[in-house]
Amino acid sequence: MTAPRDPTGDPLHGVTLERMLNELVDHLGWEAMGKRIAIRCFTSDPSVSSSLKFLRKTPWAREKVEGIYLSMLRERAKQPQPPSLGEVP
């Protein structure tokens, strides 16, 4: 699912921290997240709620999560998109 583009060009505009975290966990998993950012909320009994609490209070960790999310978006943009229903390949 692609979010509508913000006129300012900021790919994070309108994307909540919770959405970022859920998409990253779906894409990478908790283990890979913990390897990329060594914080306990990703490595020890991880959950979205505990991670959100920590990330909202810790700007440096939030910035790292945002950076990984942006990398994931760039990676997805490079992948070819399957044709839509009704389109002939």
C-alpha positions as CSV (number, residue, x, y, z in Angstrom):
1,M,0.0,0.0,0.0
2,T,1.5,3.3,-1.0
3,A,0.7,6.4,1.0
4,P,-0.2,9.6,-0.8
5,R,2.8,11.8,-1.4
6,D,3.1,15.0,0.6
7,P,3.5,18.1,-1.5
8,T,6.7,19.0,0.4
9,G,8.2,15.7,-0.7
10,D,8.6,14.4,2.9
11,P,8.0,10.6,2.7
12,L,7.4,10.5,6.4
13,H,4.6,13.1,6.3
14,G,1.4,11.6,7.7
15,V,3.1,8.3,8.7
16,T,2.7,7.4,12.3
17,L,5.5,5.9,14.4
18,E,3.2,2.9,15.0
19,R,2.7,2.4,11.3
20,M,6.5,2.6,10.7
21,L,7.2,0.1,13.4
22,N,4.5,-2.4,12.3
23,E,5.7,-2.2,8.7
24,L,9.3,-2.7,9.7
25,V,8.5,-5.7,11.9
26,D,6.4,-7.2,9.1
27,H,9.3,-6.6,6.7
28,L,12.3,-7.4,8.9
29,G,11.1,-9.1,12.0
30,W,12.1,-8.3,15.6
31,E,15.4,-10.2,15.5
32,A,16.7,-8.2,12.5
33,M,15.4,-4.9,14.1
34,G,17.3,-5.7,17.2
35,K,20.5,-6.4,15.2
36,R,20.1,-3.1,13.4
37,I,19.3,-1.1,16.5
38,A,20.5,-2.7,19.7
39,I,17.8,-1.6,22.1
40,R,16.1,-3.9,24.6
41,C,12.6,-3.2,23.4
42,F,13.6,-4.9,20.2
43,T,15.6,-7.8,21.7
44,S,14.1,-8.7,25.0
45,D,10.4,-9.7,24.8
46,P,9.6,-7.3,22.0
47,S,6.2,-5.7,21.5
48,V,4.9,-2.8,19.6
49,S,3.5,-1.0,22.7
50,S,6.8,-1.2,24.7
51,S,8.8,-0.1,21.6
52,L,6.5,2.8,21.0
53,K,6.9,4.0,24.6
54,F,10.6,3.9,24.3
55,L,10.9,5.4,20.8
56,R,8.6,8.3,21.8
57,K,10.9,9.2,24.7
58,T,14.2,8.6,22.9
59,P,14.9,10.8,19.8
60,W,18.1,9.1,18.7
61,A,16.4,5.7,18.5
62,R,13.4,7.1,16.7
63,E,15.7,8.7,14.2
64,K,17.3,5.3,13.5
65,V,13.9,3.7,13.1
66,E,12.9,6.4,10.7
67,G,16.1,5.9,8.7
68,I,15.5,2.1,8.4
69,Y,11.9,2.8,7.4
70,L,13.1,5.2,4.6
71,S,15.6,2.6,3.4
72,M,12.8,0.1,3.3
73,L,10.7,2.5,1.2
74,R,13.6,3.1,-1.2
75,E,14.1,-0.7,-1.5
76,R,10.4,-1.2,-2.2
77,A,10.4,1.5,-4.9
78,K,13.2,-0.2,-6.8
79,Q,11.3,-3.5,-7.0
80,P,9.1,-4.0,-10.1
81,Q,5.4,-3.8,-9.4
82,P,3.2,-6.6,-10.6
83,P,0.5,-5.6,-13.1
84,S,-2.8,-4.5,-11.7
85,L,-5.9,-6.7,-12.2
86,G,-7.3,-6.2,-15.7
87,E,-3.9,-5.1,-17.1
88,V,-2.2,-7.2,-19.8
89,P,1.5,-7.8,-19.0
